[in-house]
């Protein structure tokens, strides 16, 4: 069951086979997963691999400026989540 299905059942006033404690546990688990996704950071190697895959840079000519730019983008995106 996902969060939307749980919400639908709770709105209907019942949740067959479940308890409030189980619902609370599920919601806490999903919040932990959301927080883990927001905190994802990339290593320099991961950033360079992505940039190389999209042909943004040649791995031999990559420099700190590329990493600085990528980290700034990630920071901005994470701030809007």
NULUMPA-773503 format. One record per residue: residue number from 1; residue in one letter; x negated, y negated, z negated of N, C-alpha, C in turn. Coordinates in Angstrom, 2 decimals. Each point is the difference from the previous one (the first is absolute). Layout:
<pts>
[NUM; "a"; [X; Y; Z]; [X; Y; Z]; [X; Y; Z]],
...
</pts>
This chain:
<pts>
[1; "x"; [-0.85; 1.17; 0.00]; [0.85; -1.17; 0.00]; [-0.89; -1.23; 0.00]],
[2; "x"; [0.38; -1.00; 0.79]; [-0.76; -1.24; 0.01]; [0.72; -1.07; -0.82]],
[3; "x"; [-0.61; -1.16; -0.09]; [0.54; -1.07; -0.84]; [1.37; -0.47; 0.49]],
[4; "x"; [0.20; -0.06; 1.29]; [1.30; -0.44; 0.52]; [1.11; 0.99; -0.33]],
[5; "x"; [-0.31; 1.28; 0.10]; [0.99; 1.03; -0.36]; [0.34; -0.07; -1.49]],
[6; "x"; [-1.02; -0.21; -0.81]; [0.22; -0.14; -1.43]; [0.87; -1.20; -0.29]],
[7; "x"; [-0.28; -1.12; 0.64]; [0.79; -1.21; -0.21]; [1.46; 0.22; 0.41]],
[8; "x"; [0.22; 0.69; 1.11]; [1.37; 0.29; 0.45]; [0.74; 0.82; -1.04]],
[9; "x"; [-0.65; 1.01; -0.52]; [0.67; 0.86; -0.99]; [0.27; -0.76; -1.30]],
[10; "x"; [-0.93; -0.82; -0.38]; [0.21; -0.78; -1.23]; [1.13; -1.01; 0.19]],
[11; "x"; [0.10; -0.60; 1.18]; [1.10; -0.93; 0.29]; [1.35; 0.70; -0.03]],
[12; "x"; [0.01; 1.26; 0.39]; [1.24; 0.77; -0.01]; [0.39; 0.42; -1.42]],
[13; "x"; [-0.89; -0.24; -0.95]; [0.31; 0.28; -1.39]; [-0.36; 1.40; -0.46]],
[14; "x"; [-0.68; 0.75; 0.84]; [-0.40; 1.33; -0.43]; [-1.23; 0.45; 0.77]],
[15; "x"; [-0.60; 0.99; -0.55]; [-1.16; 0.61; 0.66]; [0.01; 1.46; -0.41]],
[16; "x"; [0.60; 0.80; 0.83]; [0.16; 1.42; -0.32]; [-1.35; 0.67; -0.14]],
[17; "x"; [-0.15; 0.71; -1.09]; [-1.23; 0.76; -0.20]; [-1.16; -0.84; -0.50]],
[18; "x"; [0.25; -1.26; -0.31]; [-1.09; -0.85; -0.46]; [0.36; -0.74; -1.26]],
[19; "x"; [-0.99; -0.57; -0.61]; [0.21; -0.77; -1.22]; [-0.57; -1.40; 0.18]],
[20; "x"; [0.37; -0.86; -0.90]; [-0.56; -1.35; 0.04]; [-1.52; 0.04; -0.15]],
[21; "x"; [-0.48; 0.92; -0.83]; [-1.45; 0.12; -0.21]; [-0.71; 0.40; 1.30]],
[22; "x"; [0.62; 0.91; 0.75]; [-0.59; 0.41; 1.27]; [-0.01; -1.17; 1.00]],
[23; "x"; [1.06; -0.76; 0.00]; [0.07; -1.16; 0.89]; [-1.07; -1.02; -0.39]],
[24; "x"; [-0.14; -0.25; -1.28]; [-1.01; -0.95; -0.47]; [-1.40; 0.48; 0.36]],
[25; "x"; [-0.26; 1.29; -0.16]; [-1.30; 0.56; 0.34]; [-0.29; -0.17; 1.48]],
[26; "x"; [1.00; 0.27; 0.84]; [-0.17; -0.14; 1.44]; [-0.33; -1.45; 0.37]],
[27; "x"; [0.71; -0.93; -0.58]; [-0.25; -1.41; 0.30]; [-1.39; -0.43; -0.44]],
[28; "x"; [-0.44; 0.48; -1.16]; [-1.35; -0.33; -0.47]; [-1.07; 0.59; 0.93]],
[29; "x"; [0.22; 1.21; 0.48]; [-0.95; 0.62; 0.92]; [-0.09; -0.80; 1.30]],
[30; "x"; [1.15; -0.41; 0.50]; [0.00; -0.77; 1.24]; [-0.67; -1.36; -0.19]],
[31; "x"; [0.20; -0.63; -1.16]; [-0.67; -1.27; -0.25]; [-1.51; 0.19; -0.06]],
[32; "x"; [-0.45; 1.09; -0.60]; [-1.44; 0.29; -0.05]; [-0.56; 0.17; 1.41]],
[33; "x"; [0.75; 0.67; 0.86]; [-0.44; 0.18; 1.39]; [-0.06; -1.33; 0.73]],
[34; "x"; [0.97; -0.86; -0.23]; [0.00; -1.33; 0.62]; [-1.22; -0.79; -0.45]],
[35; "x"; [-0.27; 0.02; -1.30]; [-1.16; -0.72; -0.53]; [-1.30; 0.55; 0.58]],
[36; "x"; [-0.09; 1.29; 0.16]; [-1.20; 0.61; 0.57]; [-0.20; -0.45; 1.44]],
[37; "x"; [1.07; -0.14; 0.73]; [-0.11; -0.47; 1.39]; [-0.43; -1.45; 0.07]],
[38; "x"; [0.51; -0.83; -0.91]; [-0.38; -1.41; -0.03]; [-1.48; -0.17; -0.33]],
[39; "x"; [-0.54; 0.87; -0.83]; [-1.39; -0.15; -0.47]; [-1.01; 0.62; 0.95]],
[40; "x"; [0.42; 0.56; 1.12]; [-0.92; 0.67; 0.92]; [-1.04; -0.98; 0.51]],
[41; "x"; [-1.23; 0.38; -0.16]; [-1.09; -0.78; 0.57]; [-0.74; 0.90; 0.99]],
[42; "x"; [-0.71; -0.61; 0.89]; [-0.76; 0.74; 0.98]; [-1.48; -0.19; -0.26]],
[43; "x"; [-0.76; 1.05; 0.23]; [-1.45; -0.11; -0.11]; [-0.52; -0.72; 1.25]],
[44; "x"; [-1.23; -0.49; -0.09]; [-0.61; -0.62; 1.17]; [-0.01; 0.97; 1.18]],
[45; "x"; [-0.30; 1.24; -0.28]; [-0.04; 1.02; 1.05]; [1.36; 0.17; 0.67]],
[46; "x"; [1.08; 0.03; -0.80]; [1.35; 0.13; 0.56]; [0.36; -1.21; 0.87]],
[47; "x"; [-0.36; -1.18; -0.47]; [0.27; -1.21; 0.78]; [-0.74; 0.06; 1.33]],
[48; "x"; [-1.27; 0.35; -0.03]; [-0.79; 0.06; 1.23]; [0.52; 1.07; 0.94]],
[49; "x"; [0.43; 1.14; -0.53]; [0.57; 1.05; 0.85]; [1.26; -0.48; 0.71]],
[50; "x"; [0.88; -0.68; -0.73]; [1.23; -0.53; 0.61]; [-0.34; -1.03; 1.08]],
[51; "x"; [-0.89; -0.92; -0.33]; [-0.38; -1.04; 0.96]; [-0.62; 0.62; 1.25]],
[52; "x"; [-0.79; 1.04; -0.17]; [-0.61; 0.68; 1.14]; [1.06; 0.74; 0.83]],
[53; "x"; [0.95; 0.62; -0.67]; [1.05; 0.76; 0.71]; [0.84; -0.90; 0.88]],
[54; "x"; [0.24; -1.22; -0.44]; [0.82; -0.90; 0.82]; [-0.87; -0.88; 0.91]],
[55; "x"; [-1.27; 0.37; 0.06]; [-0.97; -0.67; 0.86]; [-0.15; -1.50; -0.33]],
[56; "x"; [0.17; -0.31; -1.27]; [-0.21; -1.38; -0.45]; [-1.49; -0.30; -0.11]],
[57; "x"; [-0.75; 1.00; -0.43]; [-1.44; -0.18; -0.15]; [-0.72; 1.24; 0.48]],
[58; "x"; [-1.27; -0.19; 0.26]; [-0.90; 1.12; 0.22]; [-0.68; 0.24; -1.34]],
[59; "x"; [-0.03; 1.24; -0.44]; [-0.53; 0.30; -1.34]; [-1.44; -0.51; -0.17]],
[60; "x"; [-0.72; -0.08; 1.07]; [-1.40; -0.45; -0.09]; [-0.10; -1.50; -0.24]],
[61; "x"; [1.03; -0.76; 0.40]; [-0.07; -1.46; -0.14]; [0.89; -0.53; -1.12]],
[62; "x"; [0.60; 0.87; -0.77]; [0.85; -0.42; -1.11]; [-0.83; -0.74; -1.03]],
[63; "x"; [0.62; -1.01; -0.61]; [-0.71; -0.74; -1.04]; [0.94; -0.30; -1.16]],
[64; "x"; [-0.52; -0.68; -1.00]; [0.79; -0.30; -1.20]; [1.21; -0.88; 0.31]],
[65; "x"; [-0.07; -0.79; 1.04]; [1.13; -0.85; 0.37]; [1.23; 0.82; 0.37]],
[66; "x"; [-0.22; 1.10; 0.68]; [1.11; 0.89; 0.35]; [0.65; 0.56; -1.26]],
[67; "x"; [-0.82; 0.43; -0.94]; [0.54; 0.56; -1.25]; [0.71; -1.07; -0.82]],
[68; "x"; [-0.57; -1.21; -0.04]; [0.62; -1.10; -0.74]; [1.39; -0.30; 0.58]],
[69; "x"; [0.09; -0.06; 1.32]; [1.28; -0.27; 0.65]; [1.02; 1.10; -0.31]],
[70; "x"; [-0.42; 1.25; 0.13]; [0.91; 1.12; -0.25]; [0.49; -0.01; -1.44]],
[71; "x"; [-0.89; -0.26; -0.94]; [0.42; -0.04; -1.41]; [0.96; -1.15; -0.27]],
[72; "x"; [-0.20; -1.13; 0.65]; [0.91; -1.14; -0.16]; [1.40; 0.35; 0.52]],
[73; "x"; [0.07; 0.70; 1.12]; [1.29; 0.42; 0.55]; [0.69; 0.98; -0.95]],
[74; "x"; [-0.75; 0.98; -0.50]; [0.57; 0.97; -0.93]; [0.50; -0.69; -1.25]],
[75; "x"; [-0.77; -0.92; -0.53]; [0.41; -0.74; -1.21]; [1.29; -0.77; 0.25]],
[76; "x"; [0.10; -0.63; 1.13]; [1.21; -0.77; 0.34]; [1.22; 0.92; 0.13]],
[77; "x"; [-0.18; 1.10; 0.69]; [1.11; 0.95; 0.18]; [0.44; 0.58; -1.33]],
[78; "x"; [-0.94; 0.40; -0.84]; [0.33; 0.56; -1.31]; [0.72; -1.02; -0.88]],
[79; "x"; [-0.32; -1.26; 0.15]; [0.66; -1.05; -0.78]; [1.44; -0.20; 0.39]],
[80; "x"; [0.37; 0.42; 1.20]; [1.37; -0.18; 0.49]; [0.87; 1.23; -0.20]],
[81; "x"; [-0.59; 1.10; -0.51]; [0.76; 1.23; -0.23]; [0.87; -0.11; -1.23]],
</pts>
